[in-house]
Amino acid sequence: MPKCEDQDFYCQNPDYTLFDKVASAELINPPTVDEIVNKSKFGTLVPLVPEFRLEDLTHNDFVRGLHDKNGIYHLWVDFDECDDHDTHTLRCVYVGKGFAEERVKEHIKHKFAGSDHLYVGFYECSNRISKYLEQLFLDLYACDLNAIENPGIHTLYAVWSYERYTRGTDAHEISGRSKLTGIQYD
């Protein structure tokens, strides 16, 4: 029996039915939660302390891929891992919208001071759609760091592959930002 099943947490099939059902009833062609949180074009580990950093890179280098991009973003913390499926499950602690790079930097400064690292996921979409998606997430899911308009009671999880979890979606671009050569992502 896989570890995730033994713990009654099925990492291969998180239940996003409620969100997807509401979005399908209200939008013509809505993205699914799986597309937004697990399969978006941007998802990365953001190291916040020197012990987690790759040489000369700072958290700014890891979120630079969000420059001038508008959409919805999620900030995640570790929840669990499943060696049997080679996945990592993250728990959402914040959902936001807008031009993500500067907002994420502000959240790091004010909400994650003293943290070792966090994970950032970003789904690019129009401002109007990002407003809708953010509010639907907040209506359904409790996010620890969203203080306003967050009546949700469910927990939002993302399930990332080992590669997305450890290297992110911008590994090549991030390694190109280092002043050093030969950095290996393992």
C-alpha positions, 0 to 999 in steps of 0.5 A, a space after each residue: 500500500 502506498 504511503 499516501 493511502 496508508 495516511 488517508 491522503 491520496 496524493 494522486 487525486 486531490 479532490 477539487 470537485 467543489 471549486 471546479 463545479 462552481 467555476 463550471 456553473 459560473 464561467 463558460 470555459 473555466 480553468 480547473 484547480 488542477 490546471 491552476 495549482 499543479 500544472 501552471 507554467 510557473 511554480 518554484 521553490 523560493 529559498 529565503 535563508 542562505 542555507 537554502 540558497 544556491 550561491 549568490 541567488 536571492 529570492 528575487 532571482 526565483 520570482 523574476 519569472 513573474 515580472 510583468 505577469 498578471 494573474 493569480 498566485 498561491 503561496 505554499 508550504 510543505 505538507 507531505 511527500 509520497 515516495 511511492 508516487 514521487 510527489 510532494 504535497 503542498 498546503 496553500 497559505 495565501 492566495 492573491 491576484 494581480 502583478 505577481 512579482 512585486 506582490 510576492 516580494 512584499 509577502 516574503 518580506 512581511 509574511 514570511 520573515 524568519 521562514 526558510 523557504 516557501 513555494 510559489 505557484 502562478 497562473 497567468 490570466 486576465 485581471 477580471 478572471 484573476 479577481 473571480 478565481 481569487 474570490 472563489 478560492 477564498 470562499 472555499 478554502 481557508 488560507 492562513 495568511 489571507 485575513 480579509 474575505 476568507 470564509 473558506 473552510 476547506 484546505 487547498 493542496 497542490 501535488 507537485 512532481 519531484 522535479 517541479 518541487 525541487 527545480 521549479 518550472 524556471 530552473 534553466 532561467 534561474 541557473 542562468 542568473 547565477 554569477 557562478 557556473 556549474 551549479 547543479 540542481 539535484 
